[in-house]
Amino acid sequence: LVTFRRFGRDSLLLAVLSYNVGEYRLLGYGKQPKSRLIRKLESGDRDIRGEYTSFCRYRGKELKALRLRRKVEFYLFYIP
């Protein structure tokens, strides 16, 4: 949570996602760029449902179970 504290209400949601996909996948590191989700939040746009649920790939393939999990996480932890 400390890493994402600057995002305010969305810090818990980002912490849950970073636990599953990795912190550097979201924030970028070295040649890895920042994710669209982080760039959108930094610009002030909180309409992130599509970007959040796009983290549903495993070994390059989209898994329906992961997409469903991301949707449930989003509805549980998103604070409007």
C-alpha positions as CSV (number, residue, x, y, z in Angstrom):
1,L,0.0,0.0,0.0
2,V,2.9,2.4,0.6
3,T,3.9,2.2,-3.0
4,F,0.5,3.2,-4.2
5,R,-0.3,5.8,-1.5
6,R,-0.1,8.6,-4.0
7,F,-3.2,7.3,-5.8
8,G,-5.5,7.9,-2.8
9,R,-8.7,5.9,-3.1
10,D,-7.3,3.6,-5.7
11,S,-4.3,2.5,-3.7
12,L,-6.0,-0.6,-2.3
13,L,-7.2,-1.7,-5.7
14,L,-3.7,-1.2,-7.2
15,A,-2.2,-3.1,-4.3
16,V,-4.4,-6.1,-4.9
17,L,-3.6,-6.1,-8.6
18,S,0.2,-5.7,-8.0
19,Y,0.1,-8.7,-5.6
20,N,-1.3,-10.8,-8.5
21,V,0.6,-9.4,-11.5
22,G,3.7,-7.7,-10.0
23,E,4.5,-4.2,-8.9
24,Y,6.9,-3.5,-11.7
25,R,4.4,-4.6,-14.3
26,L,2.2,-1.7,-13.2
27,L,4.8,0.9,-12.4
28,G,7.4,0.0,-15.0
29,Y,11.1,-0.6,-14.5
30,G,14.0,-0.2,-16.8
31,K,12.7,-0.8,-20.3
32,Q,9.3,-1.9,-19.0
33,P,7.0,1.1,-19.5
34,K,4.2,2.2,-17.1
35,S,0.9,0.4,-17.6
36,R,-2.0,2.2,-19.2
37,L,-3.8,1.9,-15.9
38,I,-1.2,3.9,-14.1
39,R,-0.8,6.5,-16.8
40,K,-4.6,7.0,-16.8
41,L,-4.7,7.5,-13.0
42,E,-1.8,9.9,-13.1
43,S,-3.6,12.0,-15.6
44,G,-6.6,12.2,-13.3
45,D,-9.0,9.9,-15.2
46,R,-10.6,7.3,-12.8
47,D,-12.5,5.4,-15.5
48,I,-10.2,2.4,-15.2
49,R,-12.5,-0.6,-15.4
50,G,-11.3,-1.7,-18.9
51,E,-7.7,-1.3,-18.1
52,Y,-8.0,-3.2,-14.8
53,T,-9.8,-6.1,-16.3
54,S,-7.3,-6.3,-19.2
55,F,-4.8,-8.0,-16.8
56,C,-6.2,-11.4,-17.5
57,R,-3.5,-13.1,-19.5
58,Y,-1.4,-16.1,-18.5
59,R,1.5,-17.1,-20.8
60,G,0.1,-14.9,-23.5
61,K,-3.4,-16.3,-23.5
62,E,-6.5,-14.7,-22.1
63,L,-8.2,-16.8,-19.5
64,K,-11.9,-16.3,-18.8
65,A,-11.5,-17.2,-15.1
66,L,-8.9,-14.5,-14.7
67,R,-11.1,-11.9,-16.4
68,L,-14.0,-12.8,-14.1
69,R,-11.6,-12.6,-11.1
70,R,-10.5,-9.1,-12.1
71,K,-14.1,-8.0,-12.5
72,V,-15.0,-9.2,-9.1
73,E,-11.9,-7.6,-7.5
74,F,-12.8,-4.3,-9.3
75,Y,-16.3,-4.3,-7.9
76,L,-15.2,-5.2,-4.4
77,F,-12.4,-2.7,-4.0
78,Y,-13.3,0.2,-6.3
79,I,-14.4,3.3,-4.3
80,P,-16.4,5.7,-6.5
